[in-house]
Amino acid sequence: MPDLSNGNGSQDPSNRHPRKCQARKTNGDPCGRWAIEGGTVCPSHGGRAPQVKAAAERQVEQAKAVKAAATFGLPVNVEPHAALLDELHRTAGHVAWLGDLIQLIEDPGRLTQYTEAGRRPDVWVEMYQAERKHLAAVATACIKAGIEERRVEIAKQQADMLVSVLRGVLDDLGVGDRPDVPAVVARHLRAVAS
């Protein structure tokens, strides 16, 4: 165990565990007991007081909120079509993963559970079925939103921008009107596309 003393036998508070009580005993030594959850003191040094308990509870709730934000993410600006397409891809990945997992189950009898209410599918099968249903719903929403048409339109816009840039570069170099330029450009664009 590391020596946390500051040389004169007492512990250096900067080296103490953050959940240890911050109060001191009557002889000046650190308390050493565990502080209440979310608080800085143990029950013997004020941790039972209503205002200390309330503040500690607020700290615990705030820590949970921070953890939830880190786990589930914070709001992100996203274009609705992109969000739909991302959800379609994510859900397709879930369906594929669950399908692969179910195929690994060697005992087909395990895919059905028997309960007092009767037969029902295994939890993995239920999740698989729910994700497939969600995938169909998201795919339908993508079709209704015209996602594919929008992707084609974006690809056309990008192609038009690329042609404009290439024309500008070739004109600035003074070679835009050479008869061999279209064939050379087309060959290189086909190479990039493949």
Secondary structure, 3 states (H helix, E strand, C coil): CCCCECCCCCECHHHCCCCECCCECCCCCECCCECCCCCCCCHHHCCCCHHHHHHHHHHHHHHHHHHHHHHHCCCCCCCHHHHHHHHHHHHHHHHHHHHHHHHCCCCHHHHEEEECCEEEECHHHHHHHHHHHHHHHHHHHHHHCCHHHHHHHHHHHHHHHHHHHHHHHHHHCCCCCCCCHHHHHHHHHHHHHC
